Amino acid sequence: MAEDKKILLVVACALVDVDRRVLIAQRPADKALGGMWEFPGGKLEAGESPEAALIRELEEELGISTQTACLAPLAFASHAYDDFHLLMPLYVCRKWQGQPQALEHDALKWVRPQALRDYEMPPADAPLIAHLCDLL
């Protein structure tokens, strides 16, 4: 029987602009999976809903604000890392206030869905690309 791993719940967002491009963010070089590109988001705090966590994370990481009504669940990733199992719902957001800025990442990039595979992404993020290609 496999050893029990802690389940880590993280929420992610595919911001989609008017040209149907998706925003990806480059993880800081000094963090785990540094240099890889990911969908913005982060860990839920105690008692926080996925939507509230995403609204908070988008404000902290990108300096933008949105609301629950603008977040549409699309898919989720389930991935076993060495020390934990990641469960990550992916939301799509097409409406927000402010201009996204790399406040906690090394860089940001707007990418067409079909071109997302050209960027090295964490193992949990990569399977979500197909869902975005189908949607957009």
PyMOL commands that set and color helices and strands:
alter all, ss='L'
color gray80, all
select helices_A, chain A and resi 50-62+68-70+113-118+126-135
alter helices_A, ss='H'
color red, helices_A
select strands_A, chain A and resi 6-15+22-26+37-38+41-43+71-80+84-93+107-111
alter strands_A, ss='S'
color yellow, strands_A
deselect
rebuild
show_as cartoon
